[in-house]
């Protein structure tokens, strides 16, 4: 009450100024990691810390680090270009997309008749895959040559289980190529391009 309106006067008052924060979200596709400085983001595809809040005005530096044998493709969203680093200023919520390479390998299935050579027809049966992609059928009218359902690409490291099902009046004989044995199922790890033969014969 005794302040005259000029000069400095201690009145014991404090004021609270809230720190507004904005969220940074990072989405990763392929084989690599995105980290941030200041810390908060350490993001991989489907795992890790992929979002964090930063005080308004903070400059966040993002770094894309590909896995061994992979490479960084580029940024999207609030980042652009293909440099390994990107800076975003947190004046609002931000979304950033980072794409790394993720090799795919091709699996090709061929269906044939009795491998002993006693029968010359094409094998009658179907081979399917889990995960889906292969749904390959052979028959007496031309086999599998050029059938788009007899080849598919899978991400590197995928375990693909093939199942052989004979047509009525036929039986499954066995596998050739990357699969062996006579069990009706075969599991492959896609660490390279692979081809498989499924043999069927008439009962």
DOMARTI-734927 format. One line per field, with one value per residue (C-alpha): residue in three letters; residue number from 1; y, z, x. Coordinates in pm, whole numbers, plus 50000, padded with zeros to 5 digits. Example, Ala and Ser with C-alpha at 12.3 -4.5 7.8 and 13.67 -1.06 7.14 Angstrom:
BEGIN
aa ALA / SER
i 1 / 2
v 49550 / 49894
w 50780 / 50714
u 51230 / 51367
***
This chain:
BEGIN
aa UNK / UNK / UNK / UNK / UNK / UNK / UNK / UNK / UNK / UNK / UNK / UNK / UNK / UNK / UNK / UNK / UNK / UNK / UNK / UNK / UNK / UNK / UNK / UNK / UNK / UNK / UNK / UNK / UNK / UNK / UNK / UNK / UNK / UNK / UNK / UNK / UNK / UNK / UNK / UNK / UNK / UNK / UNK / UNK / UNK / UNK / UNK / UNK / UNK / UNK / UNK / UNK / UNK / UNK / UNK / UNK / UNK / UNK / UNK / UNK / UNK / UNK / UNK / UNK / UNK / UNK / UNK / UNK / UNK / UNK / UNK / UNK / UNK / UNK / UNK / UNK / UNK / UNK / UNK / UNK / UNK / UNK / UNK / UNK / UNK / UNK / UNK / UNK / UNK / UNK / UNK / UNK / UNK / UNK / UNK / UNK / UNK / UNK / UNK / UNK / UNK / UNK / UNK / UNK / UNK / UNK / UNK / UNK / UNK / UNK / UNK / UNK / UNK / UNK / UNK / UNK / UNK / UNK / UNK / UNK / UNK / UNK / UNK / UNK / UNK / UNK / UNK / UNK / UNK / UNK / UNK / UNK / UNK / UNK / UNK / UNK / UNK / UNK / UNK / UNK / UNK / UNK / UNK / UNK / UNK / UNK / UNK / UNK / UNK / UNK / UNK / UNK / UNK / UNK / UNK / UNK / UNK / UNK / UNK / UNK / UNK / UNK / UNK / UNK / UNK / UNK / UNK / UNK / UNK / UNK / UNK / UNK / UNK / UNK / UNK / UNK / UNK / UNK / UNK / UNK / UNK / UNK / UNK / UNK / UNK / UNK / UNK / UNK / UNK / UNK / UNK / UNK / UNK / UNK / UNK / UNK / UNK / UNK / UNK / UNK / UNK / UNK / UNK
i 1 / 2 / 3 / 4 / 5 / 6 / 7 / 8 / 9 / 10 / 11 / 12 / 13 / 14 / 15 / 16 / 17 / 18 / 19 / 20 / 21 / 22 / 23 / 24 / 25 / 26 / 27 / 28 / 29 / 30 / 31 / 32 / 33 / 34 / 35 / 36 / 37 / 38 / 39 / 40 / 41 / 42 / 43 / 44 / 45 / 46 / 47 / 48 / 49 / 50 / 51 / 52 / 53 / 54 / 55 / 56 / 57 / 58 / 59 / 60 / 61 / 62 / 63 / 64 / 65 / 66 / 67 / 68 / 69 / 70 / 71 / 72 / 73 / 74 / 75 / 76 / 77 / 78 / 79 / 80 / 81 / 82 / 83 / 84 / 85 / 86 / 87 / 88 / 89 / 90 / 91 / 92 / 93 / 94 / 95 / 96 / 97 / 98 / 99 / 100 / 101 / 102 / 103 / 104 / 105 / 106 / 107 / 108 / 109 / 110 / 111 / 112 / 113 / 114 / 115 / 116 / 117 / 118 / 119 / 120 / 121 / 122 / 123 / 124 / 125 / 126 / 127 / 128 / 129 / 130 / 131 / 132 / 133 / 134 / 135 / 136 / 137 / 138 / 139 / 140 / 141 / 142 / 143 / 144 / 145 / 146 / 147 / 148 / 149 / 150 / 151 / 152 / 153 / 154 / 155 / 156 / 157 / 158 / 159 / 160 / 161 / 162 / 163 / 164 / 165 / 166 / 167 / 168 / 169 / 170 / 171 / 172 / 173 / 174 / 175 / 176 / 177 / 178 / 179 / 180 / 181 / 182 / 183 / 184 / 185 / 186 / 187 / 188 / 189 / 190 / 191 / 192 / 193 / 194 / 195 / 196 / 197 / 198 / 199 / 200 / 201 / 202 / 203
v 50000 / 50233 / 50169 / 50498 / 50343 / 50417 / 50233 / 49884 / 49758 / 49409 / 49296 / 48921 / 48819 / 48530 / 48443 / 48096 / 48073 / 47724 / 47550 / 47442 / 47105 / 46946 / 46579 / 46440 / 46106 / 45898 / 45612 / 45370 / 45143 / 44895 / 44794 / 45083 / 45304 / 45672 / 45850 / 46207 / 46482 / 46588 / 46225 / 46085 / 45905 / 45565 / 45412 / 45095 / 44944 / 44822 / 44879 / 45130 / 45484 / 45636 / 45947 / 46209 / 46553 / 46856 / 47211 / 47448 / 47592 / 47304 / 47205 / 46825 / 46665 / 46321 / 46070 / 45771 / 45473 / 45178 / 44823 / 44650 / 44575 / 44815 / 45179 / 45481 / 45575 / 45905 / 46111 / 46201 / 46412 / 46703 / 46593 / 46569 / 46451 / 46157 / 46292 / 46081 / 46377 / 46605 / 46892 / 46980 / 47280 / 47198 / 47483 / 47228 / 46852 / 46692 / 46360 / 46220 / 45912 / 45733 / 45464 / 45213 / 44932 / 44594 / 44326 / 44080 / 43740 / 43544 / 43196 / 42999 / 42672 / 42421 / 42121 / 41806 / 41441 / 41130 / 41204 / 40840 / 40915 / 40633 / 40884 / 41173 / 41384 / 41701 / 41652 / 41713 / 41898 / 42234 / 42402 / 42689 / 42904 / 43054 / 43355 / 43374 / 43439 / 43095 / 42914 / 42702 / 42428 / 42182 / 41965 / 41747 / 42044 / 42236 / 42238 / 42561 / 42734 / 43106 / 43079 / 43402 / 43218 / 42998 / 43277 / 43536 / 43766 / 43762 / 43989 / 43862 / 43628 / 43527 / 43164 / 43032 / 42703 / 42526 / 42269 / 42018 / 41891 / 41629 / 41637 / 41350 / 41035 / 41155 / 41142 / 41364 / 41200 / 41449 / 41773 / 41886 / 42198 / 42392 / 42149 / 41781 / 41478 / 41342 / 41515 / 41728 / 42045 / 42220 / 42532 / 42764 / 43070 / 43337 / 43431 / 43410 / 43348 / 42990 / 42747 / 42435 / 42139 / 41946 / 41598 / 41433 / 41103 / 40926 / 40652
w 50000 / 50045 / 49691 / 49499 / 49152 / 49070 / 49124 / 49267 / 49558 / 49710 / 49755 / 49800 / 49494 / 49260 / 48927 / 48774 / 48400 / 48277 / 48037 / 47736 / 47595 / 47255 / 47157 / 46901 / 46748 / 46538 / 46308 / 46177 / 45875 / 45799 / 45989 / 46185 / 46493 / 46541 / 46852 / 46973 / 47137 / 47390 / 47485 / 47473 / 47138 / 47087 / 46827 / 46617 / 46406 / 46645 / 46956 / 47171 / 47283 / 46978 / 47129 / 47384 / 47505 / 47481 / 47608 / 47343 / 47134 / 47197 / 46896 / 46879 / 46671 / 46533 / 46411 / 46189 / 46243 / 46005 / 46119 / 45985 / 45616 / 45583 / 45477 / 45557 / 45282 / 45403 / 45622 / 45594 / 45782 / 45968 / 45845 / 45483 / 45281 / 45312 / 45547 / 45858 / 46085 / 46104 / 46339 / 46437 / 46644 / 46886 / 46817 / 46794 / 46802 / 46539 / 46351 / 46176 / 45955 / 45902 / 45638 / 45632 / 45386 / 45465 / 45221 / 45088 / 44945 / 44683 / 44736 / 44425 / 44431 / 44146 / 44144 / 43964 / 43919 / 44058 / 44087 / 44004 / 43643 / 43623 / 43559 / 43318 / 43405 / 43607 / 43978 / 44092 / 44423 / 44596 / 44806 / 45037 / 45267 / 45614 / 45611 / 45299 / 44959 / 44801 / 44675 / 44400 / 44216 / 43963 / 43726 / 43417 / 43192 / 43233 / 43586 / 43751 / 43485 / 43502 / 43775 / 43982 / 44289 / 44286 / 44380 / 44658 / 44842 / 45219 / 45452 / 45541 / 45838 / 45795 / 45881 / 45603 / 45648 / 45328 / 45327 / 45045 / 44982 / 44710 / 44485 / 44518 / 44370 / 44425 / 44705 / 44815 / 44756 / 44900 / 44862 / 44658 / 44647 / 44972 / 45139 / 45206 / 45336 / 45282 / 45559 / 45414 / 45578 / 45546 / 45726 / 45567 / 45700 / 45432 / 45450 / 45071 / 44757 / 44768 / 44537 / 44633 / 44439 / 44562 / 44411 / 44375 / 44211 / 44110 / 44339
u 50000 / 50298 / 50434 / 50436 / 50446 / 50810 / 51137 / 51184 / 50983 / 50984 / 50629 / 50694 / 50499 / 50588 / 50436 / 50408 / 50477 / 50375 / 50616 / 50414 / 50522 / 50471 / 50489 / 50733 / 50629 / 50868 / 50767 / 51033 / 51007 / 51284 / 51596 / 51741 / 51714 / 51631 / 51763 / 51725 / 51928 / 51798 / 51720 / 51370 / 51351 / 51514 / 51290 / 51292 / 51018 / 50747 / 50959 / 51145 / 51066 / 50900 / 50744 / 50846 / 50741 / 50970 / 50935 / 50803 / 51085 / 51327 / 51536 / 51545 / 51818 / 51727 / 51984 / 51905 / 52138 / 52089 / 52156 / 52470 / 52425 / 52131 / 52112 / 51901 / 51654 / 51513 / 51279 / 50916 / 50664 / 50828 / 51171 / 51282 / 51579 / 51813 / 52080 / 52127 / 52040 / 51739 / 51645 / 51289 / 51182 / 50905 / 50665 / 50381 / 50328 / 50552 / 50552 / 50858 / 50892 / 51223 / 51270 / 51554 / 51617 / 51468 / 51579 / 51328 / 51411 / 51221 / 51081 / 50984 / 50790 / 50772 / 50540 / 50647 / 50556 / 50722 / 51097 / 51178 / 51089 / 50835 / 50557 / 50594 / 50287 / 50298 / 50228 / 49872 / 49867 / 49892 / 50161 / 50061 / 50268 / 50240 / 50280 / 50062 / 50215 / 50247 / 49936 / 50078 / 49887 / 50024 / 49823 / 49844 / 49774 / 50095 / 50229 / 50341 / 50550 / 50481 / 50216 / 50238 / 50106 / 50417 / 50657 / 50654 / 50891 / 50934 / 51133 / 51478 / 51472 / 51107 / 51030 / 50806 / 50621 / 50517 / 50238 / 50189 / 49834 / 49775 / 49471 / 49219 / 49370 / 49730 / 49983 / 50267 / 50606 / 50857 / 51048 / 51344 / 51559 / 51571 / 51328 / 51404 / 51221 / 50873 / 50678 / 50397 / 50533 / 50868 / 50993 / 51248 / 51429 / 51447 / 51814 / 51857 / 51653 / 51524 / 51351 / 51157 / 51019 / 50712 / 50667 / 50326 / 50229 / 49914 / 49785
***
